[in-house]
Amino acid sequence: METRRWIILSSKVQIGKTSMQVTKLGYGANSVGGHNLFPNLKDETGKEVVNAALDAGVDFLDTAFIYGLGKSEELIGEVLKERGNRDKVVIASKAAHKPVDGKIVLDNSRQFLRDSVEESLKKLQTDHIDLFYVHYPDGTTPLAEVAGTLKELKDEGKIGAVGASNLNAEQLKEFNKDGYLEVFQGEYSLLKREAENSFLPYCVENGISFVPYFPLASGLLTGKFSKDAKFDDIRASDPLFQGEAFLQNLEKVEQLKALAKEKGFDATHLALAWLLKQPAVDVIIPGAKTVAQLQNNLRTLDVDLTDDETAKISRIFS
């Protein structure tokens, strides 16, 4: 365990042009209290996984209001309060979703984002959030204005860095009109490569760190599914898991599994290690519903991919 912790702690990197130094492999906490996203979650299990991540040396936790409508933030806040080590952990959270009459609407207004940060601070039981993203654009509020609101919050010390997520290429440029954007989070994995065409080049050019979400394509890149698999969660409507596309994706994953086996790892490790070789990607945040899944993800930091192996993996999933 101590050897593993040393490897994780020695993997620290700086996130883009921010002052944040974190372990290359963080923890995406959408299954911690995310009852609206996944069925049959237990809050205590979520806290156990967060504790296991922190025990292992992971120091970057990624959460959001929409993960359980604040429940994920609340559970993480409880863990950090119990451990008494808030200053050792970098927290990222997000807002945009507003419950209205039993429905969820998007809101990027200045007042809503300011209120959201205050609510997140309370749930997380902290006086600052290291990185705060606007989670989705609302289609109404000018994005440069949204960035300005987050810059205000940064200047006030409420947040440490300005982030944005789920923007298209033009929206990304609009958000960053005044150069405030420090971290952009978007979907990127071996099975979702669109980021390479626009987001990654722009992030490299502007010193913005790119954090991939769904780095394992909702578990498809782990190699644990067969063609007969059935889904009753958010994957049930994901095109990657539908019909002929699903079967083709499974064939590609089988090739990844074979390459991983040659190196003494599994598909999960190579899929995540490949991401860490991509430009502008400083840190990855795979999720895990169990401590065992988390511990398996951490083996990624043992993988040493050569340039030839990285290129081969890229070709398999081209």
C-alpha positions in Angstrom: 0.0 0.0 0.0 2.8 2.4 0.9 4.6 1.7 -2.5 1.3 2.4 -4.3 0.8 5.6 -2.4 4.4 6.7 -3.2 3.8 6.1 -6.9 0.6 8.1 -6.9 2.0 11.0 -4.9 5.1 11.1 -7.2 2.8 11.5 -10.2 1.9 15.1 -9.3 1.5 17.6 -12.2 0.4 21.2 -12.5 -3.0 21.8 -14.0 -2.4 24.1 -17.0 -1.5 27.6 -16.0 -3.2 27.3 -12.6 -1.3 27.0 -9.3 -2.9 23.6 -8.6 -0.6 20.7 -8.2 -2.4 17.4 -8.2 -1.9 13.7 -8.8 -2.3 12.7 -12.5 -5.2 10.4 -11.6 -8.0 12.1 -9.7 -11.5 10.8 -8.8 -14.7 11.6 -10.7 -17.4 11.5 -8.0 -20.6 11.3 -10.0 -21.4 7.9 -8.4 -20.9 9.4 -4.9 -24.5 10.3 -4.0 -25.5 10.5 -7.7 -28.8 8.7 -7.2 -30.3 10.6 -10.1 -27.6 9.1 -12.4 -27.1 5.6 -11.2 -29.5 3.1 -9.5 -28.9 1.4 -6.2 -26.2 3.6 -4.9 -25.4 3.7 -1.2 -24.1 6.8 0.4 -21.8 4.9 2.7 -20.2 3.1 -0.2 -19.6 6.5 -1.9 -17.9 7.8 1.2 -15.8 4.6 1.4 -14.6 5.1 -2.1 -13.7 8.7 -1.5 -11.8 7.7 1.7 -10.0 5.0 -0.2 -8.9 7.4 -2.9 -7.6 9.9 -0.3 -5.9 7.0 1.6 -4.1 6.0 -1.6 -2.8 9.5 -2.1 -5.3 10.8 -4.7 -5.8 14.5 -4.0 -8.1 15.7 -6.8 -11.9 15.2 -6.4 -14.3 16.2 -9.1 -17.9 16.7 -8.2 -21.0 18.8 -9.2 -24.4 19.9 -8.0 -26.2 17.6 -10.5 -24.5 14.6 -9.0 -27.4 13.8 -6.6 -28.6 17.4 -6.6 -25.9 18.4 -4.1 -25.6 15.0 -2.4 -22.2 14.3 -3.9 -20.8 17.6 -2.6 -22.4 16.9 0.8 -20.9 13.4 1.2 -17.5 14.7 0.1 -17.8 17.5 2.6 -18.6 15.0 5.4 -15.5 12.9 4.5 -13.2 15.9 4.5 -14.6 17.1 7.8 -14.1 13.7 9.4 -10.6 13.5 8.1 -9.7 17.1 8.9 -7.4 17.4 5.8 -9.2 19.8 3.5 -6.0 21.7 2.8 -4.5 18.5 1.3 -7.3 18.0 -1.3 -8.1 19.9 -4.5 -11.8 20.1 -5.1 -13.5 20.8 -8.4 -17.3 21.4 -8.6 -19.8 22.7 -11.1 -23.1 24.4 -11.4 -25.7 25.3 -14.1 -28.6 23.1 -13.1 -31.5 24.7 -11.2 -34.5 22.7 -9.9 -37.8 24.6 -10.8 -41.2 23.1 -10.1 -39.9 19.5 -10.1 -37.8 20.0 -13.3 -34.2 21.0 -14.0 -33.4 24.1 -16.0 -30.1 25.6 -16.9 -29.1 28.9 -15.5 -25.8 30.8 -16.0 -26.9 34.1 -14.6 -24.5 36.0 -12.4 -26.8 35.7 -9.3 -27.4 32.0 -9.8 -23.7 31.2 -10.2 -22.9 33.2 -7.1 -25.6 31.5 -5.1 -24.5 28.1 -6.4 -21.0 28.7 -5.2 -22.2 29.7 -1.8 -24.4 26.6 -1.6 -21.5 24.4 -2.7 -19.2 25.9 -0.1 -21.7 25.0 2.6 -22.2 21.4 1.4 -18.5 20.9 1.0 -17.9 22.5 4.4 -15.1 24.7 3.1 -14.3 28.3 2.5 -13.1 27.9 -1.0 -13.5 25.6 -4.1 -10.2 25.1 -5.9 -11.8 24.9 -9.4 -15.3 25.8 -10.4 -16.9 25.1 -13.7 -20.0 26.3 -15.4 -21.4 22.9 -16.1 -23.5 23.6 -19.2 -24.3 26.8 -21.2 -27.9 28.0 -20.7 -28.2 29.3 -24.2 -29.1 32.8 -23.0 -26.4 34.3 -20.8 -23.5 35.6 -22.9 -20.6 33.3 -22.2 -18.0 36.0 -21.8 -20.2 37.4 -19.1 -20.4 33.9 -17.4 -16.6 33.8 -17.4 -16.6 37.3 -15.9 -18.8 36.1 -13.0 -16.4 33.2 -12.3 -13.4 35.6 -12.5 -15.2 37.8 -9.9 -15.6 34.8 -7.6 -11.9 33.9 -8.1 -10.8 37.5 -7.3 -12.9 37.2 -4.1 -11.2 34.0 -3.1 -14.3 31.9 -3.3 -12.9 29.8 -6.1 -9.3 29.2 -7.1 -9.6 28.7 -10.9 -12.1 29.3 -13.7 -13.5 26.3 -15.6 -16.1 25.6 -18.2 -17.6 22.3 -19.5 -19.9 21.1 -22.3 -19.3 24.0 -24.7 -18.9 23.6 -28.4 -15.8 25.0 -30.2 -17.4 28.5 -30.9 -18.8 28.7 -27.4 -15.4 27.9 -25.9 -13.8 30.8 -27.8 -16.6 33.1 -26.7 -16.2 32.0 -23.1 -12.5 32.7 -23.2 -12.8 36.1 -24.9 -11.1 37.9 -22.1 -8.6 35.0 -21.4 -10.2 34.0 -18.1 -10.6 30.2 -18.8 -8.1 28.0 -17.1 -9.6 24.5 -17.4 -12.0 23.0 -19.9 -13.8 19.7 -19.3 -15.3 17.8 -22.2 -16.0 14.3 -23.3 -13.0 12.5 -24.6 -12.0 8.9 -24.7 -10.7 6.3 -27.2 -14.3 6.0 -28.4 -15.1 9.7 -28.5 -12.3 11.5 -30.3 -14.0 14.7 -31.5 -12.0 16.8 -29.0 -8.9 16.2 -31.1 -10.3 18.3 -34.0 -10.9 21.5 -32.1 -10.7 21.5 -28.3 -7.2 20.1 -27.8 -5.5 22.4 -30.4 -7.3 25.5 -28.9 -6.4 24.4 -25.3 -2.7 23.9 -26.2 -2.6 27.3 -28.0 -4.2 29.1 -25.0 -2.6 27.3 -22.1 -5.9 25.8 -21.0 -5.8 22.4 -19.3 -8.3 19.8 -20.8 -9.9 17.4 -18.4 -11.7 14.5 -20.1 -14.9 13.2 -18.7 -16.2 9.7 -19.4 -12.6 8.7 -20.0 -13.7 5.0 -20.0 -16.7 5.7 -22.2 -19.1 4.9 -19.3 -17.3 1.6 -18.6 -17.2 0.3 -22.2 -13.4 0.6 -22.4 -13.0 -1.5 -19.3 -13.6 -4.6 -21.4 -16.1 -6.0 -18.9 -19.2 -6.1 -21.2 -20.3 -8.8 -23.6 -22.6 -8.3 -26.6 -25.5 -9.6 -24.5 -25.1 -6.9 -21.8 -28.2 -4.9 -20.7 -28.3 -1.4 -19.2 -30.7 0.3 -16.9 -28.8 3.5 -16.2 -27.6 6.5 -18.3 -25.9 4.0 -20.7 -29.3 2.8 -21.9 -29.6 5.9 -24.1 -25.9 6.2 -25.0 -25.3 5.6 -28.8 -22.0 3.8 -28.0 -24.1 1.0 -26.4 -26.6 0.7 -29.1 -27.0 -1.9 -31.9 -24.2 -2.4 -34.5 -22.1 0.5 -33.0 -22.0 -1.4 -29.7 -20.8 -4.6 -31.4 -18.1 -2.7 -33.4 -16.9 -1.0 -30.2 -16.6 -4.3 -28.4 -14.4 -5.6 -31.3 -12.1 -2.6 -30.8 -12.0 -3.1 -27.1 -11.0 -6.8 -27.6 -7.9 -5.6 -29.5 -7.1 -3.2 -26.7 -7.5 -6.1 -24.2 -5.0 -8.1 -26.1 -2.4 -5.4 -26.2 -3.0 -4.7 -22.5 -2.5 -8.4 -21.7 0.9 -8.4 -23.4 2.0 -5.6 -21.0 0.5 -7.2 -17.9 -2.4 -4.8 -17.6 -6.1 -4.6 -18.6 -8.0 -2.5 -21.0 -8.9 0.1 -18.4 -5.2 0.9 -17.7 -4.3 1.4 -21.3 -7.3 3.4 -22.1 -6.5 5.8 -19.3 -2.8 5.9 -19.9 -3.4 6.7 -23.6 -5.4 9.8 -22.5 -2.4 11.0 -20.3 -0.3 11.0 -23.5 -2.5 13.5 -25.3 -1.8 17.2 -25.6 -3.3 19.6 -23.0 -4.4 16.6 -20.8 -2.7 17.0 -17.4 -5.0 15.0 -15.3 -7.8 12.4 -15.7 -10.8 11.7 -13.4 -12.1 8.2 -13.9 -15.1 7.3 -11.7 -15.5 4.2 -9.6 -18.5 2.8 -7.8 -16.5 0.5 -5.5 -13.1 0.5 -3.8 -12.0 -2.4 -6.0 -12.7 -0.4 -9.1 -10.8 2.6 -7.7 -7.8 0.5 -6.8 -7.8 -1.1 -10.3 -7.9 2.4 -11.9 -4.9 3.4 -9.9 -2.7 0.8 -11.6 -2.8 3.1 -14.6 0.1 5.0 -13.1 2.3 1.9 -13.5 1.7 1.9 -17.3 4.6 3.1 -19.5 3.2 3.5 -23.0 5.8 4.0 -25.8 5.0 6.4 -28.6 4.6 3.4 -31.0 2.1 1.8 -28.6 0.2 5.0 -28.2 0.0 5.4 -32.0 -1.1 1.7 -32.3 -3.9 2.3 -29.8 -5.0 5.4 -31.7 -5.2 3.5 -34.9 -7.3 0.7 -33.4 -9.9 3.4 -32.4 -9.5 5.7 -35.4 
